Amino acid sequence: MFETIRRRRLLATVALMGMGLTVGLGAGESHAQSSKKVTLKIANSQWLDALRGKNLWAAVAKYQEANPNVILEQVAIPAAEFNDKLTTEMGAGQGPDLAMMQEGLFYAIADAGFLVDLSAAEEGVKLNRTNENGKIDGVQYGLGWQRAVYALIYNKPLLDAAKAKVPTTIDELIESAKAASAATPGVIGFTGRHQMNDFNGWFMDFQNWAYGYGVNWVDADGKLTLDTPQAAEAIAAFKKVYASGIMPIGDSMPTQRTRFKEKHAAFSIDNSGGTLNIASGGAMQTGELGSAPMPFPHPGAHQQIFIGVSSHGKHQEEAIAFVKWLVGPVGQQALRDASGPDTLATDVPVSDAYSKANPWAATFVKLAENSRSTLIKGHEVETAQIMRFVMQAVEKAILADADPKTVLAEAQAAVDKQF
């Protein structure tokens, strides 16, 4: 499916011979491979999320009920530090036993040879397509933890107060956002990432604009094609929103999400995980939150998170047994109840009770059917490097009022030179 990834194998391919205790278990069943106490360290930035982090940990901690010899230990790393910390530790032969990794980090870690084969964990499990990108060169190095798709979210009471409609185009977004700000003093019209100091988050968010205007970043032959009319249209649309005055220029995304949570923002484009945080444990009640497809002609993106087992871990068999439980029916149901509308490794449905209590969730479930990875097909490992040229072009367009076609031509020349 993907081009062959050059890889230093190190300890990445684990000999699964003799793992009969794990392989022979039915879906959802597992137990520690030893009668001695075993501690598995699990790294995830989400452990620090307000309320959701607690719920997610409670879900995975249920594993200990059936496996009393296994102790699960949180490794909570802030999202801004997660990639650097994990790559540094694994590069030194250290780090956690398991990690929940964004797709880009997952490919980099797999490319370095720091993950083991999880084929034993998927036996007997009906996985969905969210696991496809976890298979590299025919080896399943990652299984789906969550897929968080993007949507347009809005504050229903603010729109009602302004008699504003839910937008379906960029022009309508600007109009409705301005109306909301005018009707309720102090309200921000639209929140979104817009700064290079938040590059990783910004480039993933911007893929929604790119995909929304039909961008692929590669042609039919797999050649990188940044300088296209579709990409110019996407940058022009973002530039128009940025220049309209509806965005809080200079504010970080955590600050913007907090303002939305406190009912001080009308619209945002955010993923299902971020939206769940906004709708949980704050001033905004979940029933006040609305969701809709993004105001673009085409579907947008999703952020995929994989769980992987470190090749440096001392308890790889136990770690794989945990993953097997996690993607089995017991683990998936426990995770479903804590994950809101995020798509999981299997098609365990969002409950009717959850959907009724959180009517905004249905939009995310529907949009996940056609969303696309934030990674560039055929260039998964290099996506961040390539997108840095793109985002520098976007930055120049919005800050220096540069022409989108001109900055894209410059980006194309730089990419052609490097790749």
Disulfide bonds with the S-S distance in Angstrom:
none
